[in-house]
Amino acid sequence: MYGWTYYEYARHDWTPLSMPISLTPGSLQSKEFRLDRGVHYDVELLFDSKTMDRQRMACLSGSEPQAELACKDVPSLVDFSWTILENGRPVGAGNSNDFRGGNSFERLLGPFQPTRDGRYTLSVENHKDASVLEEAHPKLQVVIDLFERDGIAMGRGIGELMAAAAFVLGLLLLLLGAVLKVLRHRRDLGSATLNG
């Protein structure tokens, strides 16, 4: 049980793709990466929060749309469309304008859930010049969705707890079996003595 739990947790690549990206207009296609069937992934931009003012970064990337008051004079520069390809065939797509969110150093571009295990590539088209954000060393990433990660980690914790409980129960049963064997042996000795 513990081995199965560990395997289920360890078999996932939490960040199947992470690559530096230029934020000048244009297109690019990633190298191949592996995704697991049925797992929820996010396509996102990741920024280095130490190289730029966090609020300015959040406004320019559009990662905190709820901070409209703070960002009212700073328009978001992130305008990406993306396509997930399997053997050159599109199997998922999205646009950053359809998905607002993240935090001050992550900008969600959209979610994707593959229908089968396999190797994929990511094609992106940047429609707007966001090169002012390049001082924050942007990376294009495909990551397991945060809630999915929490669920997998929780599943591992529950699996480990069940494995520990099964171990303790097995140990108690072995001890009980040994005690019963000793008692049976004593009873048989007592009967043999009375009969002798």
N, C-alpha and C positions, 0 to 999 in steps of 0.2 A: 504493500500500500504506500509506504514511504517512497519507494523507488518510483512508482507511477506518479506520485505527486511531484517529486523532484523533476522527473522527465517532462511533465506537462508544463512546469514553470520554466525550465531551462531551454525547452525547444524553441521558444519564441525569441526572435531578434527584435528587441525593443525599438531600435532605430535602424530599419533595413537600409535607409538611404540618408546620407548626410554629405553635402557637397557645397563648396563655396560657390557663390553666384554673383554675377554682375547685375546691377539693377538699371543698366541702360536698356532702352527698348531693343527687343530682339527675341530670338527663340533659341532654345537649346534642348537637347535630349540627354538624359542621364545614362549612366552605365546600367547594366542589369542588376536587379536585386530580387531577393526572395520574399514572398508574402505567404501567409498561412490562411487557408480557407476559413471563412466565417468570422475572422477577427476584424474589428473596426480599426481602421487606420486614419490618420490625419495627414494631409499635405500642408506644410507650413513653412514660413520663413522664420529663422531664428537669428536674433541679433545679440551682439556682445553688449551687455548692459553697463559695462565699465568704461566704454569708450565714448559715450554720448549721454547727454541729459535724458533721463528716463521719460519724463513727461513729453519732451520734444519728440523723442523716438516713438512713443506711443501715438502721438498725434500724427506724425508723418507716415507711420505705417498703418494707421487706422485700427490698431489692435485694441484700443479702449474706446469704442464708440459711445459708451455711456458717459464718458467725460466730455460731452459736447460743449459745455461752457468753457472748459479749459482749452479746447481745441477749435473754438469757433472761427479763429482767424488763420488756422493752420490746416489746409486741406490734406487729406490722405493721398499719398503718392503711389500706393500699391494698387496695381490693376493688372492682375494675372489671369490668364486662362490656362488650364492644364488638362492633360489627357494621360490616363494610364493605358499602356499598351502591353498586350501579351502576344508575342511572336509578330509584332508589327500591327496587330489588330486592336483597335480601341475597345476597351472593356469598362471604361469609367471616365468621367470628365467633370469639370467644375469650373467656376469662375470666382475669383476673390470677392467680387461685388455681391455675390449671393451669400457670403458667409463672413460676418463681422465678428471679430472676437479674438481672444488670446489674452495676453497680458502685456506689460510694457516692453518685453523683449521677445515675444512670440506673436506672429500674425498668422491666424488660421486662413488657409486658402480653400479648404474644403475637405470633406470626409470621403472615404472609399472603403468598401468591404468586398474582397475578392470571393468568388464563388468556388474557387479551387486553389489548392496549393500550386505554386509555380513561380517562374521567373518572369519579372515584369520590367518595363522601363517607364520613365516619366518624361513626358514632353511638355514644356511650358512655353508660353508666349507672354512676354512682358510688353504691355501696351503703353506704358507711361514712363518717363524718365524719373527714376527715384534714386539717382546716383548720389544725392546728398546723404542718403542712408548708408553708403558704402563705408564710411568711417566706422560704422558699427559692425563691420565684418560679417555681412549677411551669409547665411547658409540656407540652402533649400533642403528640406528634410521630409521624409516619410517616417512617421512614428506611430506606435500603437497608441490609440486614443487613451486619454487620462483615465476615464471611467473603466475602460476595458482593462488597463493596467491594474487598477485597484481591485477589480473583480478577480483577475488572475492571481494577484498576490493574496487576496482573501481566500481564494480556493486552495492555494498552497497552505495557508495557515490552518484551514479546516482539515485538509488532508493530513498535515503533520499531527494535529491534535487527535484525529481518528486513529492514525498509526500508533501514536503513543498509548491511547486508550486500549487498542487491540493488544499491544505488547504487554501492558499491565494486566489485562484480563487473562491473556495466555499464561503469564507468569503465575498468577493466582491459581489458575486451573492446574498447572503443573504441581504447585505446592500442595493443593488440595488432594491431587492424585497420589502424591508421595505420602501424605499423612494417612489417607485411607488405606494405602498399601501396608504401612507400618501397623495400623490398627488391625487390619485383617490378619496380618502375620502373627500378631500377639494373640488374637482370638484363636487362630488355628493352633498355636503352641499351647494355649490354656486347655483347649479341647483335647489335644493329644495327651497332656499330662493327666487330665481327669480320667481318660479312657485307659491310660497305662496303669 
